[in-house]
Amino acid sequence: MKSLLKKESFFLKKFIEILDQGMIPLEIIDTNGNRFSSAGEEVKYRLHIKNKKFFRALISPNALSLGEAYIKGYFDISGSIKELYDIVCARLLHKNQRKNPIQSIAGFFVNPKLREKENIEYHYDAPSEFYRLFLGETMGYTCGYYPDEKTGMDDAQIEKMDIICRKLRLKPDEVLLDIGCGWGNFAVFAARQYGVNVTGITLSSEQKAYAERWIEKEGLSRKIKIKIQNYRDLGSERFDKISCVGMSEHVGKKNMPAFFQTVYRSLKKGGLFMQHTITTHQKLKKGYENTFLNKYMFPGGELMLEQDLIDLAASSGFELLTAENFRTHYIKTLNDWIIRMEEQKDLILKLISDRIYRIYHIFFIGSLISFRDKEISLFQNLFYKTDDQNTGTEHFISPYSRNETRIA
């Protein structure tokens, strides 16, 4: 027993030395009440160890080991965990770890459609009431758009949806396909505000049920249909416009060429495709991955470089019209979600476990930091499927033209 205590004290002292070099004003209180503080700074954060398994995270401290320890409730923080995680990540932690070679090989033997459905259900089949508590009335689970500092979360989501509708030049009675339609927020908005007919597809039964209740309540059942369907199974139907808002992060680099080809085939000539997606600015070293992200939040997901997306779209036949970076807007979006989660924590914990709460909480904090540090961005890419004549100018009008009335 004494030997175990000595090892625990050793790891804590070494960890404190590392934090002290990073000038992090932290005090750690172990399970026996012993205190270990970084020197020379007034203590601003206190880490309370609740389970001795926490010490495993200190053997090789990184974003996965410490994030996992938080998720499992091995420690709690007095003070802002967002601020502390920010400091520790910025100065000390590496987010990417080596891939497990066995898991990489196993991936070749799994049916991709089955795996995609399981991945989506893992993340999105939590109760819709849980999401509503921090997403607000719009249920917008993607980056909002904040035209000024006074804009609130709900208005930012409405502004984002209107921008997409205007970029797509939606017209009454056009047929819009929304790939990864979520809880139906964009489908409802586009049908109600722009008069289009919408087909929304999702792999989440929880999302489909919520969307259909919302559509019925709005009296839009004749304008919108929601399907449980994989984008691979779209078939022969053709659409005037296609949107994909926050879903293509789940597609993965390996499957992205086929994704663009399917979208291109499903779009009528002269049609527009909006891809609203998170991108990365960093090339992962071969054999490395963001283990925390893959394990806990988006299993099967993968972020790509913006230029790679544009190149793959072009190779499928698309022409890029506009690309707009909303990175700073996602910082504000995530900050709103984090504040709302913390404010609504008591209600949230009546719907989900403390472990699930911690997964989302730490993921949003880490994502905010990544957007702020320009590791990732959010791009809206507007692609065009050339019409028969290849001479029209309507879709090429500049948003800065005095005659422009529809482009955001």
DOZADO-33067 format. One record per residue (C-alpha): x, z, y; residue number from 1. Coordinates in steps of 0.25 Angstrom, whole numbers. Example, Ala and Ser with C-alpha at 12.3 -4.5 7.8 and 13.67 -1.06 7.14 Angstrom:
REM residues 2
<<49, 31, -18>, 1>
<<55, 29, -4>, 2>
END
This chain:
REM residues 408
<<0, 0, 0>, 1>
<<11, 4, 10>, 2>
<<18, -10, 6>, 3>
<<5, -17, 10>, 4>
<<4, -10, 23>, 5>
<<19, -13, 26>, 6>
<<16, -28, 24>, 7>
<<4, -28, 33>, 8>
<<11, -21, 44>, 9>
<<23, -31, 42>, 10>
<<13, -43, 44>, 11>
<<6, -36, 56>, 12>
<<19, -33, 63>, 13>
<<24, -47, 61>, 14>
<<11, -53, 65>, 15>
<<11, -45, 78>, 16>
<<26, -49, 81>, 17>
<<21, -64, 80>, 18>
<<9, -61, 89>, 19>
<<18, -53, 99>, 20>
<<27, -65, 100>, 21>
<<15, -73, 104>, 22>
<<11, -62, 114>, 23>
<<-2, -59, 108>, 24>
<<-8, -45, 112>, 25>
<<-13, -41, 99>, 26>
<<-15, -28, 91>, 27>
<<-17, -28, 76>, 28>
<<-24, -17, 69>, 29>
<<-22, -16, 54>, 30>
<<-32, -11, 44>, 31>
<<-25, 3, 45>, 32>
<<-26, 4, 60>, 33>
<<-12, 1, 63>, 34>
<<-9, -7, 75>, 35>
<<1, -18, 78>, 36>
<<2, -24, 92>, 37>
<<9, -35, 98>, 38>
<<19, -29, 108>, 39>
<<20, -31, 123>, 40>
<<5, -35, 126>, 41>
<<-8, -28, 128>, 42>
<<-16, -29, 116>, 43>
<<-28, -39, 118>, 44>
<<-32, -42, 104>, 45>
<<-33, -33, 92>, 46>
<<-34, -38, 78>, 47>
<<-40, -28, 68>, 48>
<<-36, -31, 53>, 49>
<<-48, -28, 44>, 50>
<<-43, -33, 31>, 51>
<<-29, -32, 25>, 52>
<<-30, -47, 21>, 53>
<<-27, -50, 35>, 54>
<<-13, -48, 33>, 55>
<<-13, -61, 24>, 56>
<<-15, -68, 37>, 57>
<<-2, -63, 43>, 58>
<<7, -68, 32>, 59>
<<6, -82, 38>, 60>
<<-3, -80, 51>, 61>
<<-10, -94, 55>, 62>
<<-23, -98, 60>, 63>
<<-29, -99, 45>, 64>
<<-24, -85, 41>, 65>
<<-28, -78, 53>, 66>
<<-41, -86, 55>, 67>
<<-44, -83, 40>, 68>
<<-41, -68, 42>, 69>
<<-51, -68, 54>, 70>
<<-62, -75, 46>, 71>
<<-61, -65, 34>, 72>
<<-62, -53, 44>, 73>
<<-48, -48, 41>, 74>
<<-47, -45, 56>, 75>
<<-54, -43, 69>, 76>
<<-50, -45, 83>, 77>
<<-52, -36, 95>, 78>
<<-52, -45, 107>, 79>
<<-54, -60, 108>, 80>
<<-51, -67, 95>, 81>
<<-52, -80, 102>, 82>
<<-41, -76, 111>, 83>
<<-32, -70, 100>, 84>
<<-34, -82, 91>, 85>
<<-30, -91, 103>, 86>
<<-17, -84, 106>, 87>
<<-13, -83, 91>, 88>
<<-16, -97, 88>, 89>
<<-9, -103, 100>, 90>
<<4, -95, 97>, 91>
<<5, -92, 83>, 92>
<<-4, -99, 73>, 93>
<<-3, -112, 66>, 94>
<<-17, -118, 63>, 95>
<<-12, -128, 52>, 96>
<<-8, -124, 38>, 97>
<<-3, -132, 26>, 98>
<<-14, -138, 18>, 99>
<<-16, -133, 4>, 100>
<<-12, -145, -5>, 101>
<<-22, -141, -16>, 102>
<<-34, -142, -6>, 103>
<<-29, -155, -1>, 104>
<<-28, -161, -15>, 105>
<<-42, -155, -19>, 106>
<<-48, -162, -7>, 107>
<<-47, -176, -14>, 108>
<<-56, -171, -25>, 109>
<<-68, -167, -16>, 110>
<<-80, -176, -13>, 111>
<<-78, -178, 2>, 112>
<<-93, -178, 5>, 113>
<<-95, -165, -3>, 114>
<<-84, -159, 4>, 115>
<<-89, -163, 18>, 116>
<<-102, -157, 15>, 117>
<<-96, -144, 10>, 118>
<<-87, -144, 23>, 119>
<<-99, -146, 32>, 120>
<<-108, -136, 25>, 121>
<<-96, -125, 26>, 122>
<<-96, -126, 41>, 123>
<<-110, -130, 45>, 124>
<<-119, -123, 36>, 125>
<<-118, -110, 42>, 126>
<<-132, -106, 48>, 127>
<<-136, -114, 60>, 128>
<<-140, -101, 67>, 129>
<<-125, -97, 67>, 130>
<<-121, -110, 74>, 131>
<<-132, -109, 84>, 132>
<<-127, -95, 88>, 133>
<<-114, -101, 94>, 134>
<<-117, -116, 96>, 135>
<<-129, -113, 104>, 136>
<<-142, -121, 105>, 137>
<<-136, -135, 104>, 138>
<<-129, -132, 90>, 139>
<<-117, -140, 95>, 140>
<<-106, -138, 86>, 141>
<<-96, -147, 93>, 142>
<<-89, -148, 106>, 143>
<<-98, -147, 118>, 144>
<<-95, -153, 132>, 145>
<<-94, -144, 144>, 146>
<<-95, -152, 157>, 147>
<<-92, -139, 165>, 148>
<<-88, -124, 164>, 149>
<<-102, -120, 165>, 150>
<<-107, -128, 153>, 151>
<<-112, -119, 142>, 152>
<<-111, -122, 127>, 153>
<<-125, -128, 125>, 154>
<<-124, -137, 137>, 155>
<<-110, -142, 132>, 156>
<<-116, -146, 119>, 157>
<<-127, -154, 125>, 158>
<<-117, -160, 135>, 159>
<<-109, -165, 123>, 160>
<<-120, -171, 115>, 161>
<<-125, -178, 128>, 162>
<<-111, -184, 129>, 163>
<<-111, -189, 115>, 164>
<<-125, -195, 117>, 165>
<<-120, -202, 130>, 166>
<<-107, -207, 124>, 167>
<<-115, -213, 112>, 168>
<<-125, -220, 122>, 169>
<<-137, -215, 114>, 170>
<<-150, -222, 117>, 171>
<<-164, -219, 112>, 172>
<<-167, -222, 98>, 173>
<<-153, -225, 94>, 174>
<<-149, -220, 80>, 175>
<<-138, -210, 81>, 176>
<<-130, -204, 69>, 177>
<<-125, -190, 71>, 178>
<<-114, -187, 60>, 179>
<<-113, -172, 58>, 180>
<<-125, -169, 66>, 181>
<<-123, -154, 65>, 182>
<<-136, -146, 69>, 183>
<<-142, -158, 75>, 184>
<<-139, -155, 90>, 185>
<<-133, -169, 93>, 186>
<<-144, -176, 86>, 187>
<<-155, -168, 93>, 188>
<<-148, -170, 107>, 189>
<<-146, -185, 105>, 190>
<<-160, -188, 100>, 191>
<<-167, -179, 110>, 192>
<<-159, -183, 122>, 193>
<<-155, -198, 119>, 194>
<<-167, -202, 110>, 195>
<<-158, -207, 98>, 196>
<<-162, -206, 83>, 197>
<<-151, -197, 76>, 198>
<<-147, -196, 62>, 199>
<<-138, -184, 60>, 200>
<<-130, -181, 48>, 201>
<<-124, -168, 43>, 202>
<<-119, -162, 30>, 203>
<<-124, -148, 34>, 204>
<<-138, -144, 29>, 205>
<<-138, -132, 39>, 206>
<<-136, -142, 50>, 207>
<<-147, -152, 45>, 208>
<<-157, -141, 44>, 209>
<<-154, -136, 58>, 210>
<<-154, -150, 64>, 211>
<<-167, -154, 58>, 212>
<<-174, -141, 63>, 213>
<<-169, -144, 77>, 214>
<<-173, -159, 76>, 215>
<<-187, -155, 72>, 216>
<<-188, -144, 83>, 217>
<<-184, -155, 94>, 218>
<<-194, -165, 88>, 219>
<<-183, -175, 85>, 220>
<<-186, -177, 70>, 221>
<<-189, -192, 72>, 222>
<<-176, -194, 80>, 223>
<<-166, -186, 71>, 224>
<<-163, -185, 56>, 225>
<<-152, -176, 50>, 226>
<<-146, -179, 37>, 227>
<<-136, -172, 27>, 228>
<<-127, -184, 26>, 229>
<<-112, -186, 25>, 230>
<<-107, -197, 35>, 231>
<<-102, -204, 23>, 232>
<<-116, -207, 18>, 233>
<<-122, -213, 31>, 234>
<<-125, -226, 24>, 235>
<<-130, -239, 30>, 236>
<<-138, -233, 42>, 237>
<<-132, -238, 56>, 238>
<<-133, -229, 69>, 239>
<<-132, -233, 84>, 240>
<<-123, -221, 87>, 241>
<<-116, -211, 79>, 242>
<<-111, -197, 83>, 243>
<<-102, -187, 76>, 244>
<<-101, -174, 83>, 245>
<<-91, -164, 77>, 246>
<<-92, -169, 63>, 247>
<<-80, -179, 61>, 248>
<<-70, -167, 61>, 249>
<<-76, -165, 47>, 250>
<<-73, -179, 42>, 251>
<<-58, -177, 40>, 252>
<<-47, -187, 43>, 253>
<<-47, -193, 29>, 254>
<<-62, -197, 30>, 255>
<<-62, -201, 45>, 256>
<<-60, -216, 43>, 257>
<<-72, -216, 33>, 258>
<<-80, -208, 43>, 259>
<<-78, -218, 55>, 260>
<<-81, -230, 46>, 261>
<<-94, -223, 42>, 262>
<<-98, -221, 56>, 263>
<<-94, -235, 60>, 264>
<<-102, -241, 49>, 265>
<<-114, -232, 53>, 266>
<<-114, -236, 67>, 267>
<<-121, -248, 73>, 268>
<<-113, -259, 80>, 269>
<<-112, -255, 94>, 270>
<<-114, -240, 91>, 271>
<<-106, -228, 95>, 272>
<<-100, -216, 87>, 273>
<<-97, -203, 94>, 274>
<<-86, -194, 87>, 275>
<<-86, -180, 93>, 276>
<<-74, -174, 85>, 277>
<<-63, -163, 86>, 278>
<<-49, -170, 85>, 279>
<<-35, -164, 83>, 280>
<<-23, -167, 91>, 281>
<<-13, -162, 80>, 282>
<<-9, -169, 68>, 283>
<<-8, -159, 56>, 284>
<<5, -158, 49>, 285>
<<4, -165, 35>, 286>
<<-1, -154, 25>, 287>
<<-7, -145, 36>, 288>
<<-21, -141, 40>, 289>
<<-29, -132, 48>, 290>
<<-33, -123, 37>, 291>
<<-42, -113, 44>, 292>
<<-50, -125, 50>, 293>
<<-51, -132, 36>, 294>
<<-54, -119, 28>, 295>
<<-64, -112, 37>, 296>
<<-71, -121, 47>, 297>
<<-70, -136, 44>, 298>
<<-66, -138, 29>, 299>
<<-64, -153, 28>, 300>
<<-63, -155, 43>, 301>
<<-51, -162, 50>, 302>
<<-48, -165, 64>, 303>
<<-41, -178, 68>, 304>
<<-34, -184, 79>, 305>
<<-42, -191, 89>, 306>
<<-34, -204, 88>, 307>
<<-35, -204, 73>, 308>
<<-51, -204, 75>, 309>
<<-51, -215, 85>, 310>
<<-42, -223, 76>, 311>
<<-50, -221, 64>, 312>
<<-63, -224, 71>, 313>
<<-56, -237, 76>, 314>
<<-52, -241, 62>, 315>
<<-67, -240, 58>, 316>
<<-71, -250, 69>, 317>
<<-75, -240, 80>, 318>
<<-70, -242, 95>, 319>
<<-68, -229, 103>, 320>
<<-75, -229, 116>, 321>
<<-72, -215, 121>, 322>
<<-65, -202, 117>, 323>
<<-67, -189, 124>, 324>
<<-60, -176, 122>, 325>
<<-69, -164, 123>, 326>
<<-58, -154, 119>, 327>
<<-60, -144, 130>, 328>
<<-75, -144, 128>, 329>
<<-73, -139, 114>, 330>
<<-65, -127, 119>, 331>
<<-77, -123, 127>, 332>
<<-86, -126, 116>, 333>
<<-78, -117, 106>, 334>
<<-77, -106, 116>, 335>
<<-92, -106, 118>, 336>
<<-94, -106, 103>, 337>
<<-84, -94, 101>, 338>
<<-91, -86, 112>, 339>
<<-105, -89, 107>, 340>
<<-100, -85, 93>, 341>
<<-94, -72, 98>, 342>
<<-107, -69, 106>, 343>
<<-116, -72, 94>, 344>
<<-107, -65, 83>, 345>
<<-117, -55, 79>, 346>
<<-128, -65, 77>, 347>
<<-119, -75, 70>, 348>
<<-115, -64, 60>, 349>
<<-129, -63, 56>, 350>
<<-129, -78, 52>, 351>
<<-115, -79, 46>, 352>
<<-103, -70, 40>, 353>
<<-92, -64, 49>, 354>
<<-83, -74, 41>, 355>
<<-90, -86, 46>, 356>
<<-91, -81, 60>, 357>
<<-76, -79, 60>, 358>
<<-73, -93, 55>, 359>
<<-81, -100, 66>, 360>
<<-76, -90, 76>, 361>
<<-61, -92, 73>, 362>
<<-63, -107, 71>, 363>
<<-69, -109, 85>, 364>
<<-58, -100, 91>, 365>
<<-47, -109, 84>, 366>
<<-54, -122, 88>, 367>
<<-55, -118, 103>, 368>
<<-40, -115, 103>, 369>
<<-37, -128, 96>, 370>
<<-45, -136, 106>, 371>
<<-39, -128, 118>, 372>
<<-25, -131, 113>, 373>
<<-28, -146, 111>, 374>
<<-26, -146, 96>, 375>
<<-40, -152, 95>, 376>
<<-50, -159, 103>, 377>
<<-64, -164, 103>, 378>
<<-66, -179, 105>, 379>
<<-78, -188, 107>, 380>
<<-75, -202, 102>, 381>
<<-85, -213, 105>, 382>
<<-83, -225, 96>, 383>
<<-90, -238, 96>, 384>
<<-94, -248, 85>, 385>
<<-92, -262, 92>, 386>
<<-105, -270, 93>, 387>
<<-106, -284, 89>, 388>
<<-102, -291, 102>, 389>
<<-91, -281, 105>, 390>
<<-92, -283, 120>, 391>
<<-102, -273, 124>, 392>
<<-98, -263, 136>, 393>
<<-109, -253, 135>, 394>
<<-101, -243, 126>, 395>
<<-88, -245, 134>, 396>
<<-93, -241, 147>, 397>
<<-84, -230, 154>, 398>
<<-90, -216, 156>, 399>
<<-84, -217, 170>, 400>
<<-92, -230, 173>, 401>
<<-102, -228, 184>, 402>
<<-112, -236, 176>, 403>
<<-111, -226, 164>, 404>
<<-123, -218, 161>, 405>
<<-122, -214, 146>, 406>
<<-107, -210, 143>, 407>
<<-104, -195, 145>, 408>
END
